[in-house]
Amino acid sequence: MMTIAIAIDGPSGAGKSTLAKTVAAKLGYLYVDTGAIYRTIGYYMYANAIAPKDSVAVEAALPKVQAELRYLEDGIQHMFLNGEDVSTQIRLPEMSRYASYVSGYGFVRDFLLEVQRDLARRHNVIMDGRDIATVVLPDAQVKIFLTASPETRANRRCKELVERGTPQPYEQVLQEIIDRDKIDMERDIAPLRQAEDACLLDTSNLNFQESTDAILKLIGETV
């Protein structure tokens, strides 16, 4: 039976994960947060004091990493690192930088590519990341490039951090987003970019429900 794949790419803080998760639940699709997988790799390096810019050390450590995606009874995607649930740890603010660096290495992306494609072969999926439509699932039936202005993304991120009890200054969050965008767009391996056949959706002036409806409309017009 042919499966359906929906690829959602976009910069950090654009709301990809929350929106993709909501849409997947409405459609009964499997949601795959690929960013969480890279954060798990980054967390291993962080926990073992391996500098993310040290490509030789990162590659040497990779065989020791077993990253696994599981859906538990709560219906939420959990990330396990060598048997330990690290779903909370990978959301620490500094993990964004670690994930950005390690995801720029071709050997890391090759390490995880088949894991992601196998999920799409076995399930109807909504997968979000930075190179889903361009590299991971180039044959996805629906491709969306989700974005918002850096200022909008920083405001949303600040609210999220307050809700988690880990507030940070707006200017710091904004600078981190700008820096992350630069790293992601300028890296040599699978840089962040909009696929030629992807639909651009800017949510800067949309609330969550309006953004959800816009994605569902784009999917409904294709699938």
C-alpha positions as CSV (number, residue, x, y, z in Angstrom):
1,M,0.0,0.0,0.0
2,M,1.4,3.4,-1.0
3,T,2.1,5.7,1.9
4,I,1.7,9.5,2.0
5,A,4.6,11.7,3.1
6,I,4.3,15.4,4.0
7,A,7.5,17.3,4.4
8,I,7.7,20.5,6.4
9,D,11.0,22.5,6.3
10,G,11.9,25.8,7.8
11,P,14.1,27.7,10.1
12,S,14.5,27.3,13.9
13,G,11.6,28.6,15.9
14,A,9.1,28.7,13.0
15,G,6.7,26.4,14.8
16,K,7.3,23.4,12.6
17,S,7.2,20.8,15.4
18,T,4.0,22.1,17.2
19,L,2.1,22.6,14.0
20,A,3.2,19.3,12.4
21,K,2.3,17.4,15.5
22,T,-1.2,19.0,15.6
23,V,-1.8,18.4,11.9
24,A,-0.6,14.8,12.2
25,A,-3.0,14.1,15.0
26,K,-5.9,15.5,13.0
27,L,-5.0,13.4,10.0
28,G,-4.0,10.2,11.9
29,Y,-0.5,10.3,10.5
30,L,2.8,9.5,12.3
31,Y,4.6,12.7,13.3
32,V,8.4,12.5,13.0
33,D,10.4,15.4,14.7
34,T,13.7,15.0,12.9
35,G,15.2,17.9,14.8
36,A,14.8,15.9,18.0
37,I,16.9,13.1,16.5
38,Y,19.7,15.5,15.7
39,R,19.4,17.1,19.2
40,T,19.8,13.6,20.6
41,I,23.1,13.2,18.8
42,G,24.1,16.6,19.9
43,Y,23.2,15.8,23.5
44,Y,25.5,12.8,23.5
45,M,28.4,15.1,22.5
46,Y,27.4,17.6,25.1
47,A,27.1,15.0,27.9
48,N,30.5,13.6,26.9
49,A,32.3,16.9,26.6
50,I,32.9,16.6,22.9
51,A,33.0,19.9,21.1
52,P,30.4,20.0,18.3
53,K,32.9,21.8,16.0
54,D,35.4,18.9,16.4
55,S,34.3,16.8,13.4
56,V,37.0,14.2,14.0
57,A,35.8,13.6,17.6
58,V,32.1,13.7,16.7
59,E,32.7,11.0,14.0
60,A,34.7,8.9,16.3
61,A,32.0,9.0,18.9
62,L,29.1,8.2,16.6
63,P,29.4,4.4,16.7
64,K,28.7,4.7,20.5
65,V,25.4,6.4,19.9
66,Q,22.1,4.6,19.7
67,A,19.3,7.1,19.0
68,E,15.8,5.7,19.0
69,L,12.4,7.3,18.4
70,R,9.5,5.8,20.4
71,Y,5.9,6.6,20.9
72,L,4.8,5.9,24.5
73,E,1.4,5.6,26.1
74,D,1.1,9.4,26.2
75,G,1.1,9.5,22.4
76,I,4.1,11.8,22.4
77,Q,7.4,11.2,20.5
78,H,10.2,10.4,23.0
79,M,13.8,10.2,22.2
80,F,16.0,7.5,23.7
81,L,19.8,7.7,23.8
82,N,21.4,4.4,24.5
83,G,18.3,3.2,26.3
84,E,17.7,6.4,28.3
85,D,14.7,8.7,27.7
86,V,16.4,12.1,27.0
87,S,13.3,13.9,25.7
88,T,13.6,16.6,28.3
89,Q,17.4,17.1,28.2
90,I,17.5,17.6,24.4
91,R,15.2,20.7,24.8
92,L,17.8,22.6,26.8
93,P,18.5,25.9,25.0
94,E,22.2,25.0,24.3
95,M,21.1,21.9,22.5
96,S,19.9,24.0,19.5
97,R,23.5,25.0,18.8
98,Y,24.8,21.4,19.2
99,A,22.1,20.1,16.9
100,S,22.9,22.7,14.3
101,Y,26.6,21.8,14.2
102,V,26.3,18.0,14.2
103,S,23.5,18.1,11.6
104,G,26.0,19.8,9.3
105,Y,28.2,16.7,9.1
106,G,27.6,14.4,6.2
107,F,28.5,11.3,8.2
108,V,25.9,12.2,10.8
109,R,23.2,12.8,8.2
110,D,24.0,9.5,6.5
111,F,23.9,7.8,9.9
112,L,20.3,8.9,10.4
113,L,19.0,9.1,6.8
114,E,17.8,5.5,6.5
115,V,16.1,5.7,9.9
116,Q,13.9,8.6,8.6
117,R,13.2,7.1,5.2
118,D,12.2,3.7,6.7
119,L,9.5,5.5,8.8
120,A,8.1,7.1,5.7
121,R,8.0,3.7,3.9
122,R,6.0,2.1,6.7
123,H,3.7,4.9,7.7
124,N,1.8,7.9,6.5
125,V,4.1,10.6,7.9
126,I,4.4,14.3,8.6
127,M,8.1,14.9,9.0
128,D,9.6,18.3,9.8
129,G,13.2,19.5,9.7
130,R,15.5,21.6,7.5
131,D,16.1,19.3,4.5
132,I,13.2,16.9,4.5
133,A,11.8,18.0,1.1
134,T,15.2,18.5,-0.5
135,V,17.1,15.5,0.8
136,V,15.3,13.1,3.1
137,L,12.0,12.8,1.3
138,P,12.4,14.4,-2.1
139,D,9.4,12.5,-3.4
140,A,7.0,13.6,-0.7
141,Q,3.5,14.3,-2.0
142,V,3.3,17.6,-0.1
143,K,6.2,20.0,0.6
144,I,5.8,23.0,2.7
145,F,8.5,25.6,3.7
146,L,7.3,27.1,6.9
147,T,8.8,30.4,8.1
148,A,8.3,33.6,10.1
149,S,10.3,36.7,10.8
150,P,13.2,36.3,13.3
151,E,11.5,38.7,15.6
152,T,8.2,36.7,15.5
153,R,10.1,33.5,16.2
154,A,12.1,35.1,19.1
155,N,8.8,36.2,20.7
156,R,7.3,32.8,20.4
157,R,10.4,31.2,21.7
158,C,10.5,33.5,24.8
159,K,6.9,32.6,25.6
160,E,7.7,28.9,25.3
161,L,10.8,29.3,27.6
162,V,8.7,31.1,30.2
163,E,6.1,28.3,30.2
164,R,8.9,25.8,30.7
165,G,10.2,27.8,33.6
166,T,13.5,28.7,31.9
167,P,13.1,32.3,30.7
168,Q,15.8,34.0,28.7
169,P,16.1,37.7,27.6
170,Y,14.5,38.5,24.3
171,E,17.6,40.0,22.8
172,Q,19.6,36.8,23.6
173,V,16.9,34.6,22.1
174,L,16.7,36.7,18.9
175,Q,20.5,36.6,18.5
176,E,20.6,32.9,18.9
177,I,17.9,32.5,16.2
178,I,19.8,34.7,13.8
179,D,23.0,32.8,14.5
180,R,21.3,29.5,14.0
181,D,19.8,30.6,10.7
182,K,23.2,31.6,9.5
183,I,24.8,28.3,10.4
184,D,21.9,26.3,8.9
185,M,21.8,28.2,5.6
186,E,25.6,28.4,5.1
187,R,26.6,24.8,5.9
188,D,28.0,22.7,3.1
189,I,25.9,19.6,3.7
190,A,22.1,19.9,3.2
191,P,21.8,23.6,3.9
192,L,18.4,25.1,4.9
193,R,16.6,26.1,1.7
194,Q,13.2,26.0,0.2
195,A,12.6,23.1,-2.3
196,E,11.7,24.4,-5.7
197,D,8.3,22.6,-5.6
198,A,7.5,23.5,-2.0
199,C,4.8,25.9,-0.9
200,L,5.9,28.9,1.1
201,L,3.9,29.5,4.2
202,D,4.9,32.6,6.3
203,T,3.1,32.6,9.7
204,S,4.4,35.9,11.0
205,N,0.9,37.4,11.0
206,L,-1.0,34.1,11.6
207,N,-2.0,32.7,15.0
208,F,-1.7,29.0,15.8
209,Q,-5.2,28.0,14.5
210,E,-4.8,30.0,11.3
211,S,-1.4,28.4,10.7
212,T,-2.9,24.9,11.3
213,D,-5.8,25.6,8.9
214,A,-3.4,26.9,6.2
215,I,-1.3,23.7,6.4
216,L,-4.5,21.5,6.3
217,K,-5.7,23.5,3.2
218,L,-2.4,23.0,1.4
219,I,-2.5,19.2,2.2
220,G,-6.1,19.0,1.1
221,E,-5.4,20.5,-2.2
222,T,-2.8,17.8,-3.0
223,V,-3.6,14.6,-1.2
